[in-house]
């Protein structure tokens, strides 16, 4: 196994000043384990067949760099595009694995120790700022993906609204574990105050034969349906298994839900007493504590697992999470959703199968020959590597089928603008519009503010009455694409492109774009549009759209006797060109 | 690629009737007879209550025996309402008694509503609203024994939010492509080909399969009106000279994706939506500008009421929109009351009641109360057993139907009692089996909407499994 970074690669990384390049010298991820482990799941699986020779991952052009950075960051910047050309995407990926996490909670604790000491908008504002400016772009992008699987929401009306430290702690759990292990992530999530409040198992109590009360089933149901195994039995490639009647086979029934619900009893704040109220300040953002005396002592039976009567809470939860994590569905179920967040909405089953294998084996070999992952089942770095460098997507020059691609998430459409044009200062806390982008008049999406635990859109969404729908393609993001949201996005982005958004502090004009490069091209509309085409779409505009944008920009006159008027129209040319590229099919769809 | 080219042609035509009225799957259904009656104006409005509303906490027992039976199961839980600051009450004497015309059907059992539903109570007593009870998705009539012995088929993925929302809306789990609201609108639109079916199926609650038809596609209406696409509408953005006009013309073509041959199916869909966002929004704004100003004051902070106002405004301008049959979908969430139900439910009930009363007033103002029927739906009811301070996912639920055409002041259907051992309950926790199917409920609305038996049988293939296709609440027959 070639785990270290060769001198040659390290040298040109240094020369390229890629974001956080230096840490790549720290070596390979996961400490270079020897790959002998089988995930500790008992019987050793048969050795996998030798992998096919990896495709090359050299970035040969700006367009390829844009394509790769579109999948892996919150938008390519001019500098990063330049730095990546002539380099190996595998190296970039490895460097990113070693960039320390940019966390939210430590920043908030500097503002106050209690939820009520911190303004409600801060977790969200810092998330915006981190997405746009943080060096750990890949980690932040993975965290956003995970936040759409392991959903909690601080949307208005949610129990978490107005609990900034509680939410920040949850954000950091996803950030810290973004390249960690899914089993560890599940455990941290399960013991988080945020999830316990959001899915209502905080202080969940055992069956009470006297009153007839039963444990709350919310988390038991959703951790199965949404976080681990899903509703129907899956093949290793994510397709549904069918029974003798030709129909999908349910993974669980209500008895499993009721049995598992007993597991998630007896969790409360990290206090001396189960019912202590109010909890100490830091109990709102530290892991829950399990109280054996408030935990169900009954037998817990679910998915073929039986936890004997009298088993304590931590042990019961451990067993339950192991059962879910080791279920054969979990690898393809999570893998398919991660693919949908990074590369394509309706992945080929073979692609899902390969990523699920990386999840299972906890290891993936990058095109440069290096291995990623600890060798333990559930390794997310290996899984993500497999998503991004799968043989079906790694060749950035290949012609892709008409079924490939995904609608760009609205949140990323905006962050990409901010990064492409180096908008500054990045201070989302100062932007009224960024305080709530969830409305249809805005982006119909706001990080960590899903309308429900079912996310903004469903992984299985097939859009009725459309081309993708007729072809039976799943297209999650199309669930939030409609007439009203299309206009909402256009008008939202118009405000930013034109730097006409209201600020909280009127003295600070945040998100001022730097269009100097574009202004230099304003007399040559074709060059201007071609520059934007590369920067924003990786050269995918197509001639009809490109020529029309050039014509529209050219139509705006810039030579007036009045110099001020000329200047105004030069601005208009740049703004119109950006708006038209950002509303083109080549930008709205990532492919 | 021929398919994509055809779509390109459609986009290029710019004709709105082509946009809205043409089968978007290329399935311009060749129905032998376009039989739907499309005289006059009619609209169906679905108020979806996302999360699964607790029916046991909505229709309350008033007779002593039933009330005590409920207390035996939910006693401490009911007391929680009185403990809430400024809260509600589930005390027997706090319940608003309903006086249904068909009280005799229920023997000695009496029913009432919590005080937050006072507005709906008033509509009911005045004969303008009815309650349909223990309704839910079914394939055929079912009971616990029949289910447990495998004698009857039951819908897939019961108790799953997204799948049961889909099942209520489309009779199938998530991923189903057509909803019964959209299919009803499709039948009506095909019988009135000169109308603009772009406004036949309208949502204010995002993309929902309920409104997806085979020849009609839903339109997402902007609640409170649309300001349009700023770059096209605000002329100063591009200036006032000849070049500006040309740029605007090209921008308009660009946003509509004119002549672009899409490189992928996703791009085709995005281009199509760009066209709709320009064209349908333009028509919407032209009509919406003619809306009346209502005298009835709008309730504060009531999202349901706000959506319903937009619906009423669109109904008021249906002539300009050129459509005589419309299906609307509005919705509010928060009903998944696993926790803190005593704190949340009174508020939610209040929103529903206030919103529906307001909507009735608006419809009266424009003289349309007798042409519009509004109903509630929710993916499931909840468990009879409580988990302490909340309830879990059930199956059957109770729904309200409101409007001039409704044969009101009646309760349609059986109401499960509180005996967990009875055939009405299945699975742990007390999950009531529906005794009325969504198909029957929907078909009753569809018949009023103008669809004939053949059309109803096409949309609701399981209708034949039940003893009646018309529950009578639309005043036809009982």
Interface residues (C-beta under 8 A of the other chain):
Chain A: X157 X199 X200 X204 X205 X211 X212 X213 X214 X215 X216 X217 X218 X221 X225 X231 X250 X254 X255 X257 X258 X345 X400 X401 X402 X403 X404 X405 X406 X407 X440 X441 X451 X452 X454 X458 X460 X461 X462 X463 X464 X465 X466 X467 X468 X469 X470 X471 X473 X474 X475 X478 X479 X480 X481 X482 X483 X484 X485 X486 X487 X490 X491 X494 X498 X540 X542 X544 X545 X548 X549 X551 X552 X553 X555 X556 X557 X569 X572 X576 X579 X580 X583 X584 X585 X586 X588 X589 X591
Chain B: X3 X4 X7 X24 X25 X26 X50 X51 X73 X75 X76 X156 X157 X159 X160 X161 X162 X163 X174 X175 X177 X178 X182 X203 X206 X207 X209 X212 X213 X217 X218 X219 X220 X221 X222 X223 X226 X227 X228 X229 X230 X231 X237 X238 X239 X241 X243 X244 X246 X247 X250 X251 X253 X254 X255 X257 X259 X260 X261 X262 X263 X264 X265 X266 X267 X268 X269 X270 X271 X272 X273 X274 X276 X277 X280 X281 X333 X334 X336 X338 X339 X383 X385 X386 X387 X388 X390 X392 X393 X427 X428 X429 X431
